[in-house]
């Protein structure tokens, strides 16, 4: 097993890393063994945590994995990655999404967790299982289907005998349990200068540390960096001179398990989720949240931070700040503003805010659809329209499922769309002329046999009359791929907004209505 986050500090060389693993395990002549094993296909190679590869070397790492697996293709490979992060990077791999725990697995996990004799006598596992499967705790049961969250749930239930309301509450309670247990054991609190380092204060210290490293895109950090962070916090926040930093670091690592030593002098948080939660906690203030939105809204690495932050308190103000930022962003970016103006011009407003929003997103997808692949590379399966399709699916799954368009336009599909769009009261003048022009586009060979350049030219012959019919301006419909990036970011940010609403403790109907009406709409302000 190779942890891919090691690419942060080590050269991207899988063969060397695999050999090191055998060398550490005491294999004689490990270099010759690995060389022969790779050549003859004797290895099962587990590549863990593609999402934890630093962004600045992600492309290089993906290309290296592709080359390596192609070179030694007789071996078996499994790589893991967070679902939300993955964009079909590894062509030739079969993609599987790990299923959530089913009911039986949840019950087995809980029974294994509470296996001590005192738990068996108290019936702790049975009590938790009964509560978890009560119809009033459906939302908590869904959290429990993720193994990490179920572990936190068991941890918090053992202390409070009740459930947290959402993921943010779950992480907070679990962390406070770890911190309070440490405080109760007084591992270092016999020193008077640390009497003020309460669990709540330590939570602030860890949050500041987590956010600092997260901003720097650091999953691993040297102990000297951690010690300096602890020292700075204690001296600035508690106004005391910190002298036993090593003891504090040892307690956080050994007794609490929040930090883990991965190699000599190298640490990380025990799980990336812990670092993300602490980072969200750090930004949970009126003065910092604007900075978070302005600097990190379009960075997919920060997605979980936004989701966790939305669940920490009443999310109304937080979500409205994001909407305001996106409205300003749309006005400052030509491609987004042009798309919104075009949609506003052709689509009548029915007053049914969710239906109208889905229609606007679908129209935006027509601008993005049939383009080449996005900036993950031509061989990627992710296309421009996937950003709009994802948002439509979140807003209205039944509508998204009812309209399935192909990746490449053909005359039949273009004509069907021109017949369909007038049902939304979109006026298409001389529709018969345009449909006739589109039908007259006949390829000189099957589409599958065309080169990429020929495919593009053929599609443009169909798209020009199609775009003209629905009044898509040329400077919107036919652009270089990278100029669509602001529109892709805009749509993905609104997908995040919808997910934040789901993660929130509460979002008022008024705020939700404002979010929906602001999507691709020049006539609405929050």
ROLUM-310241 format. One record per residue (C-alpha): x, y, z. Coordinates in pm, whole numbers, always signed. Example, Ala and Ser with C-alpha at 12.3 -4.5 7.8 and 13.67 -1.06 7.14 Angstrom:
2
<xx = +1230 yy = -450 zz = +780> $
<xx = +1367 yy = -106 zz = +714> $
This chain:
526
<xx = +0 yy = +0 zz = +0> $
<xx = +133 yy = +342 zz = -101> $
<xx = -13 yy = +657 zz = +56> $
<xx = -16 yy = +906 zz = -233> $
<xx = +7 yy = +1203 zz = +3> $
<xx = +375 yy = +1105 zz = +34> $
<xx = +421 yy = +1280 zz = -301> $
<xx = +420 yy = +1601 zz = -98> $
<xx = +764 yy = +1527 zz = +44> $
<xx = +898 yy = +1247 zz = -175> $
<xx = +979 yy = +1217 zz = -543> $
<xx = +693 yy = +1083 zz = -758> $
<xx = +838 yy = +739 zz = -822> $
<xx = +608 yy = +444 zz = -749> $
<xx = +870 yy = +181 zz = -825> $
<xx = +1107 yy = +321 zz = -564> $
<xx = +829 yy = +358 zz = -306> $
<xx = +715 yy = -2 zz = -362> $
<xx = +1071 yy = -125 zz = -325> $
<xx = +1103 yy = +70 zz = +3> $
<xx = +796 yy = -109 zz = +139> $
<xx = +951 yy = -450 zz = +69> $
<xx = +1286 yy = -335 zz = +205> $
<xx = +1124 yy = -219 zz = +530> $
<xx = +945 yy = -554 zz = +553> $
<xx = +1282 yy = -728 zz = +542> $
<xx = +1269 yy = -880 zz = +194> $
<xx = +1614 yy = -991 zz = +79> $
<xx = +1725 yy = -839 zz = -251> $
<xx = +1413 yy = -624 zz = -257> $
<xx = +1515 yy = -432 zz = -570> $
<xx = +1550 yy = -747 zz = -783> $
<xx = +1235 yy = -895 zz = -630> $
<xx = +1021 yy = -590 zz = -707> $
<xx = +1160 yy = -563 zz = -1060> $
<xx = +1067 yy = -925 zz = -1132> $
<xx = +732 yy = -909 zz = -951> $
<xx = +626 yy = -601 zz = -1149> $
<xx = +737 yy = -756 zz = -1475> $
<xx = +551 yy = -1083 zz = -1415> $
<xx = +239 yy = -922 zz = -1267> $
<xx = +265 yy = -1064 zz = -914> $
<xx = +165 yy = -752 zz = -719> $
<xx = -158 yy = -602 zz = -593> $
<xx = -74 yy = -232 zz = -558> $
<xx = -300 yy = -13 zz = -343> $
<xx = -269 yy = +361 zz = -412> $
<xx = -442 yy = +540 zz = -128> $
<xx = -577 yy = +896 zz = -125> $
<xx = -555 yy = +1055 zz = -469> $
<xx = -742 yy = +1353 zz = -321> $
<xx = -458 yy = +1407 zz = -73> $
<xx = -196 yy = +1466 zz = -343> $
<xx = -94 yy = +1835 zz = -332> $
<xx = -262 yy = +2035 zz = -607> $
<xx = +65 yy = +2161 zz = -750> $
<xx = +184 yy = +1806 zz = -834> $
<xx = -155 yy = +1641 zz = -898> $
<xx = -120 yy = +1649 zz = -1278> $
<xx = +231 yy = +1505 zz = -1262> $
<xx = +117 yy = +1235 zz = -1018> $
<xx = -177 yy = +1131 zz = -1238> $
<xx = +43 yy = +1108 zz = -1548> $
<xx = +300 yy = +904 zz = -1353> $
<xx = +32 yy = +660 zz = -1233> $
<xx = -104 yy = +625 zz = -1587> $
<xx = +245 yy = +557 zz = -1728> $
<xx = +331 yy = +317 zz = -1446> $
<xx = +11 yy = +113 zz = -1477> $
<xx = +51 yy = +101 zz = -1856> $
<xx = +412 yy = -15 zz = -1826> $
<xx = +340 yy = -283 zz = -1564> $
<xx = -8 yy = -369 zz = -1683> $
<xx = -2 yy = -733 zz = -1567> $
<xx = -33 yy = -628 zz = -1202> $
<xx = -354 yy = -540 zz = -1019> $
<xx = -411 yy = -181 zz = -905> $
<xx = -666 yy = -19 zz = -677> $
<xx = -661 yy = +353 zz = -607> $
<xx = -886 yy = +538 zz = -364> $
<xx = -1016 yy = +894 zz = -377> $
<xx = -1295 yy = +1101 zz = -230> $
<xx = -1597 yy = +1084 zz = -457> $
<xx = -1647 yy = +1463 zz = -469> $
<xx = -1284 yy = +1518 zz = -570> $
<xx = -1257 yy = +1258 zz = -843> $
<xx = -1298 yy = +1365 zz = -1207> $
<xx = -1231 yy = +1036 zz = -1391> $
<xx = -861 yy = +1109 zz = -1390> $
<xx = -741 yy = +752 zz = -1452> $
<xx = -842 yy = +634 zz = -1796> $
<xx = -843 yy = +254 zz = -1819> $
<xx = -939 yy = +206 zz = -1454> $
<xx = -1289 yy = +84 zz = -1371> $
<xx = -1460 yy = +330 zz = -1138> $
<xx = -1643 yy = +202 zz = -832> $
<xx = -1810 yy = +413 zz = -569> $
<xx = -1786 yy = +252 zz = -227> $
<xx = -2135 yy = +178 zz = -104> $
<xx = -2248 yy = +321 zz = +226> $
<xx = -2295 yy = +87 zz = +519> $
<xx = -2620 yy = -106 zz = +506> $
<xx = -2830 yy = -163 zz = +816> $
<xx = -2660 yy = -491 zz = +908> $
<xx = -2311 yy = -342 zz = +876> $
<xx = -2406 yy = -44 zz = +1095> $
<xx = -2534 yy = -277 zz = +1366> $
<xx = -2223 yy = -494 zz = +1345> $
<xx = -1994 yy = -190 zz = +1367> $
<xx = -2174 yy = -61 zz = +1679> $
<xx = -2166 yy = -404 zz = +1844> $
<xx = -1793 yy = -429 zz = +1781> $
<xx = -1735 yy = -77 zz = +1913> $
<xx = -1914 yy = -138 zz = +2245> $
<xx = -1767 yy = -481 zz = +2314> $
<xx = -1625 yy = -421 zz = +2662> $
<xx = -1789 yy = -615 zz = +2944> $
<xx = -1936 yy = -303 zz = +3108> $
<xx = -2091 yy = -201 zz = +2775> $
<xx = -2242 yy = -547 zz = +2731> $
<xx = -2388 yy = -538 zz = +3083> $
<xx = -2531 yy = -188 zz = +3023> $
<xx = -2664 yy = -280 zz = +2679> $
<xx = -2497 yy = +28 zz = +2527> $
<xx = -2482 yy = -114 zz = +2174> $
<xx = -2845 yy = -224 zz = +2181> $
<xx = -2955 yy = +118 zz = +2310> $
<xx = -2766 yy = +304 zz = +2038> $
<xx = -2896 yy = +71 zz = +1766> $
<xx = -3254 yy = +113 zz = +1887> $
<xx = -3224 yy = +492 zz = +1891> $
<xx = -3043 yy = +507 zz = +1558> $
<xx = -3310 yy = +306 zz = +1378> $
<xx = -3599 yy = +500 zz = +1532> $
<xx = -3803 yy = +676 zz = +1261> $
<xx = -3735 yy = +1012 zz = +1431> $
<xx = -3360 yy = +974 zz = +1371> $
<xx = -3359 yy = +911 zz = +997> $
<xx = -3111 yy = +1193 zz = +927> $
<xx = -2865 yy = +1061 zz = +1187> $
<xx = -2897 yy = +709 zz = +1044> $
<xx = -2788 yy = +847 zz = +706> $
<xx = -2479 yy = +1000 zz = +867> $
<xx = -2404 yy = +663 zz = +1023> $
<xx = -2376 yy = +499 zz = +681> $
<xx = -2032 yy = +662 zz = +645> $
<xx = -1781 yy = +462 zz = +855> $
<xx = -1587 yy = +766 zz = +981> $
<xx = -1906 yy = +942 zz = +1090> $
<xx = -2034 yy = +627 zz = +1257> $
<xx = -1709 yy = +608 zz = +1454> $
<xx = -1762 yy = +968 zz = +1569> $
<xx = -2125 yy = +889 zz = +1646> $
<xx = -2023 yy = +601 zz = +1872> $
<xx = -1767 yy = +827 zz = +2038> $
<xx = -2016 yy = +1104 zz = +2109> $
<xx = -2296 yy = +868 zz = +2211> $
<xx = -2069 yy = +705 zz = +2468> $
<xx = -2044 yy = +1045 zz = +2639> $
<xx = -2386 yy = +1203 zz = +2597> $
<xx = -2624 yy = +913 zz = +2520> $
<xx = -2786 yy = +1123 zz = +2244> $
<xx = -2728 yy = +1227 zz = +1884> $
<xx = -2577 yy = +1541 zz = +1731> $
<xx = -2793 yy = +1720 zz = +1474> $
<xx = -2554 yy = +1729 zz = +1175> $
<xx = -2196 yy = +1659 zz = +1066> $
<xx = -2055 yy = +1980 zz = +1213> $
<xx = -2218 yy = +1908 zz = +1549> $
<xx = -2091 yy = +1552 zz = +1531> $
<xx = -1730 yy = +1655 zz = +1470> $
<xx = -1744 yy = +1926 zz = +1736> $
<xx = -1874 yy = +1691 zz = +2003> $
<xx = -1624 yy = +1422 zz = +1914> $
<xx = -1335 yy = +1670 zz = +1928> $
<xx = -1449 yy = +1820 zz = +2256> $
<xx = -1473 yy = +1472 zz = +2406> $
<xx = -1111 yy = +1409 zz = +2309> $
<xx = -1002 yy = +1748 zz = +2444> $
<xx = -1198 yy = +1722 zz = +2767> $
<xx = -1067 yy = +1374 zz = +2840> $
<xx = -715 yy = +1507 zz = +2805> $
<xx = -792 yy = +1800 zz = +3033> $
<xx = -949 yy = +1569 zz = +3292> $
<xx = -641 yy = +1350 zz = +3301> $
<xx = -427 yy = +1662 zz = +3367> $
<xx = -134 yy = +1533 zz = +3168> $
<xx = +34 yy = +1873 zz = +3168> $
<xx = -208 yy = +2087 zz = +3367> $
<xx = -10 yy = +2051 zz = +3686> $
<xx = +188 yy = +2345 zz = +3551> $
<xx = +10 yy = +2662 zz = +3656> $
<xx = +80 yy = +2843 zz = +3329> $
<xx = -141 yy = +2595 zz = +3143> $
<xx = -446 yy = +2624 zz = +3366> $
<xx = -600 yy = +2855 zz = +3103> $
<xx = -555 yy = +2606 zz = +2819> $
<xx = -912 yy = +2477 zz = +2849> $
<xx = -1070 yy = +2246 zz = +2589> $
<xx = -1244 yy = +2544 zz = +2427> $
<xx = -919 yy = +2741 zz = +2409> $
<xx = -732 yy = +2441 zz = +2274> $
<xx = -1000 yy = +2402 zz = +2007> $
<xx = -928 yy = +2761 zz = +1898> $
<xx = -555 yy = +2687 zz = +1896> $
<xx = -598 yy = +2376 zz = +1682> $
<xx = -836 yy = +2562 zz = +1449> $
<xx = -583 yy = +2839 zz = +1392> $
<xx = -314 yy = +2579 zz = +1324> $
<xx = -535 yy = +2373 zz = +1090> $
<xx = -643 yy = +2678 zz = +889> $
<xx = -288 yy = +2806 zz = +857> $
<xx = -170 yy = +2476 zz = +711> $
<xx = -483 yy = +2432 zz = +498> $
<xx = -428 yy = +2771 zz = +336> $
<xx = -73 yy = +2660 zz = +257> $
<xx = -210 yy = +2334 zz = +106> $
<xx = -25 yy = +2138 zz = +371> $
<xx = -144 yy = +1797 zz = +488> $
<xx = +196 yy = +1717 zz = +637> $
<xx = +398 yy = +1958 zz = +849> $
<xx = +719 yy = +1953 zz = +1048> $
<xx = +706 yy = +1940 zz = +1426> $
<xx = +895 yy = +2269 zz = +1436> $
<xx = +608 yy = +2434 zz = +1247> $
<xx = +353 yy = +2292 zz = +1489> $
<xx = +553 yy = +2396 zz = +1792> $
<xx = +589 yy = +2749 zz = +1655> $
<xx = +214 yy = +2764 zz = +1596> $
<xx = +141 yy = +2646 zz = +1952> $
<xx = +395 yy = +2889 zz = +2096> $
<xx = +256 yy = +3185 zz = +1901> $
<xx = -102 yy = +3107 zz = +2002> $
<xx = -25 yy = +3061 zz = +2372> $
<xx = +186 yy = +3374 zz = +2399> $
<xx = -55 yy = +3592 zz = +2199> $
<xx = -389 yy = +3456 zz = +2322> $
<xx = -306 yy = +3363 zz = +2683> $
<xx = -40 yy = +3630 zz = +2728> $
<xx = +199 yy = +3385 zz = +2893> $
<xx = +544 yy = +3257 zz = +2806> $
<xx = +521 yy = +2906 zz = +2663> $
<xx = +801 yy = +2679 zz = +2782> $
<xx = +673 yy = +2322 zz = +2750> $
<xx = +559 yy = +2311 zz = +2389> $
<xx = +685 yy = +1955 zz = +2339> $
<xx = +458 yy = +1831 zz = +2619> $
<xx = +156 yy = +1996 zz = +2463> $
<xx = +235 yy = +1849 zz = +2122> $
<xx = +288 yy = +1507 zz = +2278> $
<xx = -48 yy = +1527 zz = +2455> $
<xx = -231 yy = +1630 zz = +2137> $
<xx = -69 yy = +1340 zz = +1953> $
<xx = -53 yy = +1057 zz = +2205> $
<xx = -344 yy = +1119 zz = +2441> $
<xx = -591 yy = +1285 zz = +2205> $
<xx = -497 yy = +1131 zz = +1872> $
<xx = -583 yy = +1453 zz = +1687> $
<xx = -233 yy = +1485 zz = +1543> $
<xx = -41 yy = +1181 zz = +1420> $
<xx = +333 yy = +1144 zz = +1362> $
<xx = +370 yy = +1002 zz = +1010> $
<xx = +752 yy = +997 zz = +997> $
<xx = +1036 yy = +1138 zz = +1208> $
<xx = +951 yy = +1506 zz = +1269> $
<xx = +658 yy = +1489 zz = +1023> $
<xx = +299 yy = +1523 zz = +1148> $
<xx = -50 yy = +1548 zz = +1009> $
<xx = -400 yy = +1558 zz = +1150> $
<xx = -528 yy = +1206 zz = +1212> $
<xx = -778 yy = +1249 zz = +930> $
<xx = -819 yy = +1514 zz = +664> $
<xx = -1180 yy = +1560 zz = +780> $
<xx = -1052 yy = +1674 zz = +1121> $
<xx = -832 yy = +1939 zz = +959> $
<xx = -1123 yy = +2051 zz = +740> $
<xx = -1360 yy = +2081 zz = +1036> $
<xx = -1107 yy = +2280 zz = +1239> $
<xx = -1044 yy = +2507 zz = +939> $
<xx = -1420 yy = +2567 zz = +906> $
<xx = -1435 yy = +2647 zz = +1277> $
<xx = -1156 yy = +2903 zz = +1235> $
<xx = -1347 yy = +3085 zz = +959> $
<xx = -1676 yy = +3079 zz = +1148> $
<xx = -1678 yy = +3452 zz = +1226> $
<xx = -1818 yy = +3758 zz = +1045> $
<xx = -1470 yy = +3904 zz = +995> $
<xx = -1315 yy = +3590 zz = +844> $
<xx = -1598 yy = +3439 zz = +641> $
<xx = -1578 yy = +3705 zz = +368> $
<xx = -1211 yy = +3626 zz = +321> $
<xx = -1299 yy = +3257 zz = +293> $
<xx = -1555 yy = +3323 zz = +19> $
<xx = -1340 yy = +3567 zz = -178> $
<xx = -1028 yy = +3351 zz = -177> $
<xx = -1154 yy = +2993 zz = -176> $
<xx = -1509 yy = +2962 zz = -312> $
<xx = -1388 yy = +2828 zz = -646> $
<xx = -1126 yy = +2594 zz = -500> $
<xx = -1264 yy = +2240 zz = -488> $
<xx = -1018 yy = +2154 zz = -211> $
<xx = -1218 yy = +2384 zz = +19> $
<xx = -1559 yy = +2234 zz = -63> $
<xx = -1590 yy = +2033 zz = +258> $
<xx = -1488 yy = +2339 zz = +463> $
<xx = -1783 yy = +2532 zz = +316> $
<xx = -2022 yy = +2243 zz = +385> $
<xx = -1906 yy = +2209 zz = +744> $
<xx = -1921 yy = +2584 zz = +804> $
<xx = -2281 yy = +2596 zz = +680> $
<xx = -2372 yy = +2342 zz = +946> $
<xx = -2219 yy = +2528 zz = +1239> $
<xx = -2496 yy = +2783 zz = +1294> $
<xx = -2782 yy = +2959 zz = +1117> $
<xx = -2651 yy = +2956 zz = +762> $
<xx = -2868 yy = +3238 zz = +623> $
<xx = -2607 yy = +3512 zz = +646> $
<xx = -2329 yy = +3286 zz = +519> $
<xx = -2525 yy = +3174 zz = +211> $
<xx = -2639 yy = +3527 zz = +127> $
<xx = -2277 yy = +3644 zz = +135> $
<xx = -2193 yy = +3374 zz = -121> $
<xx = -2487 yy = +3482 zz = -340> $
<xx = -2374 yy = +3847 zz = -324> $
<xx = -2023 yy = +3742 zz = -422> $
<xx = -2153 yy = +3537 zz = -719> $
<xx = -2375 yy = +3822 zz = -841> $
<xx = -2075 yy = +4056 zz = -836> $
<xx = -1862 yy = +3785 zz = -1001> $
<xx = -2116 yy = +3745 zz = -1282> $
<xx = -2111 yy = +4120 zz = -1351> $
<xx = -1731 yy = +4128 zz = -1361> $
<xx = -1692 yy = +3833 zz = -1599> $
<xx = -1798 yy = +3882 zz = -1959> $
<xx = -1879 yy = +3518 zz = -2035> $
<xx = -2107 yy = +3476 zz = -1730> $
<xx = -2276 yy = +3812 zz = -1781> $
<xx = -2328 yy = +3744 zz = -2154> $
<xx = -2485 yy = +3406 zz = -2078> $
<xx = -2720 yy = +3558 zz = -1819> $
<xx = -2823 yy = +3838 zz = -2054> $
<xx = -2899 yy = +3591 zz = -2334> $
<xx = -3109 yy = +3371 zz = -2104> $
<xx = -3296 yy = +3671 zz = -1965> $
<xx = -3374 yy = +3785 zz = -2320> $
<xx = -3526 yy = +3460 zz = -2449> $
<xx = -3682 yy = +3293 zz = -2141> $
<xx = -4008 yy = +3432 zz = -1998> $
<xx = -4042 yy = +3444 zz = -1620> $
<xx = -4333 yy = +3228 zz = -1499> $
<xx = -4300 yy = +3312 zz = -1129> $
<xx = -4235 yy = +2947 zz = -1041> $
<xx = -3890 yy = +3014 zz = -901> $
<xx = -3747 yy = +2662 zz = -886> $
<xx = -3884 yy = +2563 zz = -1228> $
<xx = -3755 yy = +2885 zz = -1384> $
<xx = -3412 yy = +2832 zz = -1225> $
<xx = -3383 yy = +2481 zz = -1369> $
<xx = -3480 yy = +2612 zz = -1713> $
<xx = -3209 yy = +2878 zz = -1693> $
<xx = -2948 yy = +2620 zz = -1600> $
<xx = -3058 yy = +2396 zz = -1885> $
<xx = -3021 yy = +2683 zz = -2132> $
<xx = -2673 yy = +2753 zz = -1996> $
<xx = -2593 yy = +2386 zz = -2052> $
<xx = -2673 yy = +2433 zz = -2423> $
<xx = -2393 yy = +2691 zz = -2440> $
<xx = -2149 yy = +2449 zz = -2275> $
<xx = -2272 yy = +2125 zz = -2425> $
<xx = -2104 yy = +1980 zz = -2734> $
<xx = -1777 yy = +2151 zz = -2649> $
<xx = -1452 yy = +1969 zz = -2606> $
<xx = -1347 yy = +1843 zz = -2269> $
<xx = -1266 yy = +2067 zz = -1974> $
<xx = -923 yy = +2154 zz = -1842> $
<xx = -864 yy = +1812 zz = -1686> $
<xx = -756 yy = +1700 zz = -2033> $
<xx = -907 yy = +1584 zz = -2357> $
<xx = -910 yy = +1221 zz = -2245> $
<xx = -1112 yy = +1305 zz = -1934> $
<xx = -1475 yy = +1194 zz = -1921> $
<xx = -1577 yy = +1521 zz = -1756> $
<xx = -1728 yy = +1762 zz = -2007> $
<xx = -1827 yy = +2126 zz = -1978> $
<xx = -2198 yy = +2048 zz = -1951> $
<xx = -2145 yy = +1827 zz = -1645> $
<xx = -2127 yy = +2140 zz = -1428> $
<xx = -2474 yy = +2249 zz = -1539> $
<xx = -2612 yy = +1893 zz = -1535> $
<xx = -2497 yy = +1848 zz = -1176> $
<xx = -2672 yy = +2169 zz = -1069> $
<xx = -2993 yy = +2067 zz = -1249> $
<xx = -2987 yy = +1730 zz = -1075> $
<xx = -2954 yy = +1901 zz = -737> $
<xx = -3235 yy = +2147 zz = -805> $
<xx = -3478 yy = +1906 zz = -968> $
<xx = -3371 yy = +1540 zz = -1010> $
<xx = -3684 yy = +1437 zz = -1204> $
<xx = -3629 yy = +1714 zz = -1461> $
<xx = -3261 yy = +1629 zz = -1496> $
<xx = -3349 yy = +1263 zz = -1556> $
<xx = -3617 yy = +1351 zz = -1811> $
<xx = -3375 yy = +1529 zz = -2045> $
<xx = -3080 yy = +1317 zz = -2146> $
<xx = -2873 yy = +1461 zz = -2428> $
<xx = -2578 yy = +1300 zz = -2599> $
<xx = -2224 yy = +1425 zz = -2568> $
<xx = -2207 yy = +1506 zz = -2938> $
<xx = -2488 yy = +1683 zz = -3121> $
<xx = -2646 yy = +1533 zz = -3432> $
<xx = -2914 yy = +1677 zz = -3661> $
<xx = -3192 yy = +1473 zz = -3500> $
<xx = -3114 yy = +1599 zz = -3151> $
<xx = -3080 yy = +1960 zz = -3265> $
<xx = -3419 yy = +1946 zz = -3437> $
<xx = -3580 yy = +1786 zz = -3130> $
<xx = -3449 yy = +2070 zz = -2913> $
<xx = -3585 yy = +2333 zz = -3153> $
<xx = -3926 yy = +2166 zz = -3131> $
<xx = -3904 yy = +2132 zz = -2752> $
<xx = -3792 yy = +2481 zz = -2643> $
<xx = -4109 yy = +2661 zz = -2766> $
<xx = -4302 yy = +2463 zz = -2500> $
<xx = -4129 yy = +2700 zz = -2255> $
<xx = -4267 yy = +2997 zz = -2450> $
<xx = -3929 yy = +3058 zz = -2607> $
<xx = -3991 yy = +3220 zz = -2943> $
<xx = -3802 yy = +3068 zz = -3234> $
<xx = -3866 yy = +3246 zz = -3560> $
<xx = -3852 yy = +3058 zz = -3892> $
<xx = -3802 yy = +2730 zz = -3707> $
<xx = -3875 yy = +2527 zz = -4023> $
<xx = -3594 yy = +2702 zz = -4210> $
<xx = -3344 yy = +2626 zz = -3935> $
<xx = -3453 yy = +2263 zz = -3900> $
<xx = -3419 yy = +2217 zz = -4276> $
<xx = -3070 yy = +2366 zz = -4270> $
<xx = -2969 yy = +2141 zz = -3983> $
<xx = -3109 yy = +1828 zz = -4151> $
<xx = -2906 yy = +1905 zz = -4461> $
<xx = -2579 yy = +1859 zz = -4266> $
<xx = -2468 yy = +1511 zz = -4373> $
<xx = -2127 yy = +1374 zz = -4267> $
<xx = -1900 yy = +1223 zz = -4530> $
<xx = -1821 yy = +931 zz = -4297> $
<xx = -1955 yy = +787 zz = -3966> $
<xx = -1892 yy = +1016 zz = -3670> $
<xx = -1695 yy = +747 zz = -3486> $
<xx = -1446 yy = +729 zz = -3773> $
<xx = -1376 yy = +1103 zz = -3788> $
<xx = -1063 yy = +1262 zz = -3649> $
<xx = -1118 yy = +1507 zz = -3363> $
<xx = -1074 yy = +1811 zz = -3586> $
<xx = -1326 yy = +1678 zz = -3841> $
<xx = -1574 yy = +1605 zz = -3561> $
<xx = -1546 yy = +1962 zz = -3439> $
<xx = -1606 yy = +2106 zz = -3788> $
<xx = -1903 yy = +1878 zz = -3843> $
<xx = -2060 yy = +1977 zz = -3511> $
<xx = -2012 yy = +2346 zz = -3586> $
<xx = -2212 yy = +2304 zz = -3907> $
<xx = -2503 yy = +2185 zz = -3693> $
<xx = -2448 yy = +2428 zz = -3409> $
<xx = -2436 yy = +2748 zz = -3617> $
<xx = -2800 yy = +2733 zz = -3733> $
<xx = -2905 yy = +2584 zz = -3399> $
<xx = -2741 yy = +2869 zz = -3202> $
<xx = -2881 yy = +3126 zz = -3444> $
<xx = -3232 yy = +2987 zz = -3398> $
<xx = -3219 yy = +3026 zz = -3019> $
<xx = -3028 yy = +3356 zz = -3045> $
<xx = -2703 yy = +3249 zz = -2876> $
<xx = -2453 yy = +3525 zz = -2969> $
<xx = -2145 yy = +3410 zz = -3159> $
<xx = -1915 yy = +3553 zz = -2893> $
<xx = -2093 yy = +3329 zz = -2642> $
<xx = -2135 yy = +3011 zz = -2841> $
<xx = -1801 yy = +2979 zz = -3016> $
<xx = -1509 yy = +3058 zz = -2789> $
<xx = -1178 yy = +2905 zz = -2685> $
<xx = -1223 yy = +2644 zz = -2415> $
<xx = -1039 yy = +2825 zz = -2136> $
<xx = -1262 yy = +3134 zz = -2170> $
<xx = -1557 yy = +2931 zz = -2037> $
<xx = -1382 yy = +2875 zz = -1702> $
<xx = -1567 yy = +3158 zz = -1519> $
<xx = -1905 yy = +3010 zz = -1620> $
<xx = -1796 yy = +2664 zz = -1504> $
<xx = -1683 yy = +2808 zz = -1170> $
<xx = -2010 yy = +2997 zz = -1135> $
<xx = -2222 yy = +2685 zz = -1191> $
<xx = -2008 yy = +2473 zz = -963> $
<xx = -2032 yy = +2737 zz = -690> $
<xx = -2412 yy = +2725 zz = -707> $
<xx = -2397 yy = +2345 zz = -680> $
<xx = -2195 yy = +2398 zz = -364> $
<xx = -2457 yy = +2647 zz = -240> $
<xx = -2733 yy = +2388 zz = -279> $
<xx = -2522 yy = +2130 zz = -95> $
<xx = -2456 yy = +2386 zz = +181> $
<xx = -2830 yy = +2430 zz = +221> $
<xx = -2864 yy = +2053 zz = +277> $
<xx = -2578 yy = +2056 zz = +530> $
<xx = -2709 yy = +2358 zz = +720> $
<xx = -2884 yy = +2341 zz = +1054> $
<xx = -3152 yy = +2569 zz = +913> $
<xx = -3205 yy = +2788 zz = +607> $
<xx = -3510 yy = +3014 zz = +598> $
<xx = -3751 yy = +2989 zz = +306> $
<xx = -3690 yy = +3355 zz = +222> $
<xx = -3315 yy = +3300 zz = +189> $
<xx = -3361 yy = +2981 zz = -11> $
<xx = -3595 yy = +3164 zz = -250> $
<xx = -3332 yy = +3437 zz = -294> $
<xx = -3066 yy = +3177 zz = -373> $
<xx = -3283 yy = +3008 zz = -635> $
<xx = -3393 yy = +3330 zz = -802> $
<xx = -3034 yy = +3458 zz = -823> $
<xx = -2912 yy = +3166 zz = -1037> $
<xx = -2829 yy = +3296 zz = -1387> $
<xx = -3072 yy = +3583 zz = -1338> $
<xx = -2973 yy = +3944 zz = -1399> $
<xx = -3302 yy = +4075 zz = -1256> $
<xx = -3253 yy = +3947 zz = -900> $
<xx = -3044 yy = +4066 zz = -609> $
<xx = -3026 yy = +3912 zz = -261> $
